[in-house]
Amino acid sequence: MDLRYQVNDGPLTPGAGSARPDGMPVNPDTTVRKNVAMSKELWEQVRTWRFRNEINTESEAIRRLVEAGLQSVGTKQPKGGKSR
């Protein structure tokens, strides 16, 4: 499985791409954006899971899958529960 990734650790700034798909603004004090590259096969699995579970956005599906994966390997969630 190809797990190459590209990380953009810069701060979020107002303007293009600073709002969620539902129109709500992104809070730069609590939100970090990451660009992740994955194989087409892995993306199809994520996409299929998203639609089967009626998840509204790709970002939310990826967040939930990461949280589930971290929980399955025994890492603790941040204080306050979920990442959102």
Wavefront OBJ file of the C-alpha trace (Angstrom):
o trace
v 0.000 0.000 0.000
v 1.395 3.393 -1.016
v 1.210 5.813 1.927
v 3.123 8.768 0.516
v 1.788 12.058 1.758
v 2.248 15.771 1.430
v 1.855 17.994 4.460
v 1.042 21.691 4.477
v 1.631 22.987 7.999
v 0.986 26.635 7.205
v -1.657 28.584 9.105
v -5.159 28.873 7.743
v -5.848 32.275 6.314
v -9.120 33.938 5.351
v -10.088 33.720 1.713
v -10.504 30.894 -0.760
v -10.784 27.513 0.879
v -11.281 28.886 4.389
v -14.909 27.795 4.742
v -16.382 24.326 5.106
v -18.666 23.018 2.340
v -21.684 23.883 4.500
v -20.579 27.533 4.477
v -19.424 27.645 8.093
v -16.035 29.291 8.620
v -13.037 27.214 9.650
v -11.530 28.205 13.004
v -7.748 28.630 12.448
v -7.124 28.273 16.189
v -8.515 24.731 16.302
v -8.234 23.412 12.743
v -5.235 22.086 10.817
v -5.483 21.260 7.127
v -3.500 18.381 5.614
v -3.229 17.246 2.006
v -3.004 13.468 1.746
v -2.175 11.477 -1.381
v -3.405 7.881 -1.596
v -3.801 5.177 -4.194
v -6.930 5.187 -6.317
v -7.878 1.832 -4.810
v -7.676 3.195 -1.249
v -9.644 6.283 -2.245
v -12.408 4.090 -3.709
v -12.622 2.269 -0.356
v -12.940 5.598 1.490
v -15.525 6.835 -1.000
v -17.574 3.632 -0.757
v -17.468 3.761 3.059
v -18.515 7.434 2.994
v -21.633 6.804 0.905
v -22.628 3.618 2.745
v -22.475 5.564 6.023
v -24.184 8.660 4.584
v -21.308 10.993 5.482
v -21.827 14.476 3.978
v -18.231 15.407 3.123
v -14.985 13.699 2.165
v -13.223 15.494 5.015
v -15.687 14.187 7.590
v -15.352 10.640 6.250
v -11.562 10.806 6.452
v -11.704 12.276 9.989
v -14.011 9.484 11.162
v -11.860 6.790 9.591
v -8.690 8.234 11.147
v -10.392 8.469 14.562
v -11.627 4.854 14.263
v -8.173 3.668 13.212
v -6.468 5.473 16.068
v -8.996 4.110 18.532
v -8.447 0.578 17.223
v -4.701 0.781 17.885
v -5.236 2.158 21.356
v -4.420 5.862 21.134
v -6.351 8.259 23.324
v -8.576 10.943 21.818
v -7.853 14.570 22.692
v -9.679 16.053 25.673
v -13.244 16.859 24.731
v -13.802 13.709 22.662
v -13.890 13.905 18.889
v -11.618 16.117 16.821
v -14.572 18.322 15.831
l 1 2 3 4 5 6 7 8 9 10 11 12 13 14 15 16 17 18 19 20 21 22 23 24 25 26 27 28 29 30 31 32 33 34 35 36 37 38 39 40 41 42 43 44 45 46 47 48 49 50 51 52 53 54 55 56 57 58 59 60 61 62 63 64 65 66 67 68 69 70 71 72 73 74 75 76 77 78 79 80 81 82 83 84
